[in-house]
């Protein structure tokens, strides 16, 4: 929990995460959300970036000790996979959202041999779709995907269920529960807003949390 709080404090301090229950953000899907997350901002904040990358490296060592290759999701996971790969002296590559339409038409960039044990590096897990797609591509290429190491997860039921169905393990440095706890403790949000934000997480399509 100490690491989760440290990462939550860092994300809030650099405004990589916004909590705004009174003025919800609108996602591309039209869903009203009290939270907006842009972990790309960690790359421009050296102190937070260091905490994130060292945390990801430690997560891989603890939960996926057999890891041989790191693969970032395109595009948000690429830089993190590269930095963690450097820290761990591991090879890295990344998976495109779709195959190139020219050259060798690669979807996986970087050398990957059949049977190699891979950990996917992702910045954010919401419904899990993009991360699972990445895992599928790697499995089809013959890799043994040990799981995912991510910076933040909402912990949405849909995402958890989809991960379980696809038999994909995910370990996140921070989650919504830790984030709202730190936000309330520091006065970023009101104590009573914690329950509203977590209610959103239970069913994002249900806007009753706004009332």
N, C-alpha and C positions, 0 to 999 in steps of 0.2 A: 504493500500500500504506500510505502514511503516513496518509491519510484513513481507510482501513479500520481501522487500529489505533486511531486517535483515537476513532472511533465505537464500536469494541468496548470500549475502556476506559471510555467514557461509559456505555454500556448496562450493563456489569458494575457500575460504581460506584453506580448508582442502583437496581440490582436489577431493571432492566427485563428482564434475562435471567438465568435461574438455570441453572446446570449442576450436576446432581446424579446422577452415574452410579451411586452406591451406593444411592440411594433414588429410583428412577425415578418420574416423573410418569405419570399415566394420562390419555391423551387421550380425548375423547368417543367416538372410534372403538374404544376399548379398547386401543390400542397403548401399550406402555410406552416412555417417552421419557426420555433423560437431560437433556433441555433443555426449558425453559419460557420463552416469550417474551411480554412484554406491553409493547409499545412505546408504549402510551398514557401510561405513566409519564414518558416524555420531556417531555410537555406540562407537567408539574408540577416540572420541574428546569430552570430557565432557562438555565444554562450548557450543559447537554447539548442542550436544545431549540435553542439558537442554532446549535450545531455541526451538528445534524441539518438544520435548515431551510436554513442557508447551503450545506450540502453538497448538498441536493436541488436548490437553485437553480443551483448550479454544474454539477450533473449535467445538468439540463435545457439549460443554455446550451451545454455541450460536446457532448452527444450528440443533442440535439433542437433545434438552433438555429432551426428554422423554426416552433417552437411558437407557437400563437396563443391557446390556451385550456388551462387546467389543469382536470382533473376528478378529484375524490377518490372513492375507493371508500367505500361506506357500511358501517360508520360510521367506522372507524379512520382512513381517509385524508382525511376532510373537513377537520379542523383543520389538518393539514399542508398540504393544497392551498391553504387560505385564507392561511396564513402565507407560503408560497412565492409565491403569487400577489401578495401585498402587496409582498414583496421585489423581485419581477420586474416589478411594475406590469402584471400580466396578469389578464384576467378568469378567474374560476373558478366551478365548480359542482360537483355531485356526482351520482353515479348510485345510485339506491336499489336494494336487493336485489330488489325487485319493485315494480310500479306501484302507486300509491295507489288505494284503492277509493272515493275521493270526489273532489270538485272536478274538476280537469282530468285526473285520473288519470295524472299525470306519473310517469315513472320517472327521467327526467333533470331535475334541478333546476338552474336557471340558464339563461341564454340560450345556445343553441348553433345555429349556422347550418350548413346543408349545405355540405360542402367544407372547413370549418374544420379546421385542423391541431391535434390534441389530444394532450396527454401525460397519462396516468393516474398519479395519485399514490397509492401503496399503502404500508402500513406493513410488511407481512410477506408473503413469498412462500414457501409450503411446496409443495403440489402444484399451485398455480397456478389452481385452479378458479375462485375468486371473482374474481380479477383478469381472467381470460379472459372470464368472463360479462359483466363490466363493459365490456370492449372490444367484445364482440359487440353489446351494446345501443347503444353509441356508433356503431359501424359501420352498424347498421341505421337509425340516425337520420341517416346521411349524412356523418358525420364521417370525417376521415382520421386514424386513430390512429397517431401516430408511434411510440409505445411506452409503456413503464412506467418510472417512477422510483420505487424503493422503498428503505426504510430497511435492511431485512435480508432475506437469503434463506438457506434451509437448503442450497440447491443440490442438492435431491433429484432423482434421475434422472427420476422421474415428472413432476415440475414442469418440468424442462428439456425433456423430450420433448413435453409438452402445449403448451408455449409455441412450440416449433418447428413443431408440427403446425398450430397456430392462426396461425402467422406473426406472432408477437408478440415484440417485443424488450423485454428487461428489463435495467435497469442498477441494481444495488443499492449502497448506500453501504458495506455491511458484509456479510460472509458467515460461514458456520460455520467455515471454515478459519482466517480471521483471528481469530475469537472464541476458538477453543480454543488458538491460539498465544499470544494475550495472556493467557488464563486460566492457562496453564501457566507462562508467564514470570513472572507475578505471584504464583504459588503458590495461586491459586484452586482449581486442580485439580492432581492429580499428573501428571507427565510421561507416565506410562504410560496415563493415562485419555484422552489425545488420540486414540489409535488406536481405542479402544473407541467414543468418541463419533462419530468419522467413519465407523466401521463401521455404526453405527445409521443414519446418513444414507444409506448405500448401499442399505439395504433395511429400512425401519422395521418391517416385519412379522416380520422375522427377529430373534428375541430372543437369539440366540447371543452378541451383544455384551455381555450382562449376565454371562456366565460368565467 
